[in-house]
Amino acid sequence: MTIPANATVPVTVLVLGDRADPQLAALAQRAASPAQAPAGARLLFGEAPADFSPAALAQADAVLCWWRGRTALDPILAAAPRLRWIHASAAGLDHLVSPALSASRAILTNSRGVYGDALAEYVVAAMLVFVKDLTRLRDAQERHAWEPFEGERLAGKRMAIVGYGDIGQAIAARARALGVDVVGYRRRPELSAGDPLVTRLARDLRDAVTGADFVVLAAPLTDDNHRFFDAEAIGWMDPRAVLINVGRGRVVDEPALVEALRRGALRGAALDVFETEPLPPDHPFWSMRQVLISPHCADRVAGWLDRTMDLFLDNLSRFVAGTPLRNVVDPRRGY
């Protein structure tokens, strides 16, 4: 996507986020230095829409939403008539999309590509927890018990990736390297035609999950897929299968998943995302030994926020130059 730019007039970018954030503090320091400021851009910082003057809003060409959602962005959309570009620090857009954003003429980009590698490594780690029964090993170690047992291998297992986009592809690359067969499933399968990382592309959700040893959910949350992975979908899974969710918690019917785990209808689950976050202390997941819980941090590794900022700065250079932006997304679809 190319956005025309006037090289003689600096573009005005509203940076919406917490000024105490290290990455924003560094960006503000850089913007204040004539020698280090992003060429062709004037950056204005605020923690809320009210922090920007009416003149700044009227002149704004772009907005960086640094971990801010629709309640912060919508007032800016209403007051910034010349806005041409919005960049989201997150990859998922469910916190940001709104009727106002869908109606805006501004181009929307996200941080797709920054988090896939870390999430893929988490998925591999989660699979190993189950095939090597690491929970059993830890339990035995705590009891000082020498209890040899026969484990499993990942090679030859089958994985279904539901939501086979950027993150799904990163997962598939690592799974295939370990000898895992990968079945991909996505709404627009033509985008993955000929992908060498997948054994095949599934016809539908049931075809994807049936017979899989691991079902990985990497789908974004959109208006029409809330709890789409429901009791029926869980029922299509093999009783020895493991559900791994690194997408969004609200795509899963959690009560149905709890019931299936209690009945032994699934081997287990590894969950990084939940319908309610933080996960309530009385939630049944906490007491289930067959559930691996991580507090929505599987993508947080050393330098992850620096890479997120680097992506924005690269797109800012492109915006100023009028060259195609990376990671253009459709706010009406939510991805």
C-alpha positions, 0 to 999 in steps of 0.5 A: 500500500503506497501513501502519497507524501509531501517531502517538503512538509514533515508528517505529524505523528501522534504517539499514543501510549505511556511516556514511562514505557522505555521504548516510548521514552527512547523514541521521545529522546530521539525525536528531541534530537535534530541529529536522531529524529526520524527524517521528515516526521514530527512526533507528538506524545500523549497518554490519552487523546486529551493530551493532544491539542486541537491543532495537533489533532487537526494536523495529524497524518498518522497515529502510533497506538502503543498498547492502546485500544479503541477507547483511546483511538476513537476520539482521535479518529473523530478529531483528526480529519487528515489522518492517513495511517494508523499503526498498532503495536500489537499483532491482534486487533480485537482491542482496537477495531471499532465502527469508527476505525472501519469507517476511517479512510486511514490505512491500518498496519499492525506488528505481524511478524514480530511475535511469531518466532517466540510463539512457535518456540512456546508451542514446541515447548508445550508439545514436549511437556506432554510427549516427554511427560515433564510434569511427571518428571518434576513430580518425581524429582520433588518426591526424590523418586527414581521412576523410569518410564517410556516416553514418546517422540514428536516425530510422526505426530500430527499437528493441526494449526487453526489460523494458518497465518504468519504465526501458524507458519512460524509454528509449522516451520519448527514442527516440521523440523522435528518430524511433525506432520502439519495440517493447516486450516485458514479461511482463505486457503488460497493464500497458502497454496503450495506451502511446503510446510504443510502436509495438506490444507484442511477442507474445514475445521472438522477435517483439520482437527480429526486425528490430530495429536496437537491442535494449535489455535493461532486464529485472531479474534473477530466479530464472528468467531467468538467461541467458535472452538466449541463443545462440538469442535472439542468433540472432534478431537482425539481423546489423546490430543492436546489443545494449544491456544496462542491466539485469543482466549475468547475463540474457545468455549472455556466451560466446554473445554473444562468439562472435556478435560474433567471427563478425560476427553482430552489429554490436556491443554497448553493455554497462553490466552484466556477469555478473562485476563488475568485468569480468575484465581478460582478458575478450574484451570488452575487446579488441573494438572493436565493444563499448562498455564502461561499468563499471556506472555509466550511472545514476550522474550528479550528485545520483543518491544524493541523489535516492535518499535523497529517495525514501526520506525521502518513503516514510518520511513516508508510513510514519509517516503510514500513507499508501500507500508508493511503489514497492511490489515483490514479493520473490517475483517480484524486481521 
